[in-house]
Amino acid sequence: MPDSYIIEVNSETAGIVVRSQGGYCFFASSHQFNRLEGQLFRNAREAERAARKLVNGEVKEAA
């Protein structure tokens, strides 16, 4: 299982997630995704969903 994944939303790099103790930690690659910075996710797919929701304005607080 890989230790890191690139997260993309609408062909834009949102950031990367890196496996750490307890899950995958998000590191934003643009200001648009700063609200996810440092959050822990169970897996890369969960982080991608959170980034997508953030872009689509579906959440007030991410994850």
Secondary structure, DSSP 8 states (H G I E B T S, - for coil): --SEEEEEETTEEEEEEEEETTEEEEEESSGGGGGGTT-EESSHHHHHHHHHHHHHT--SS--
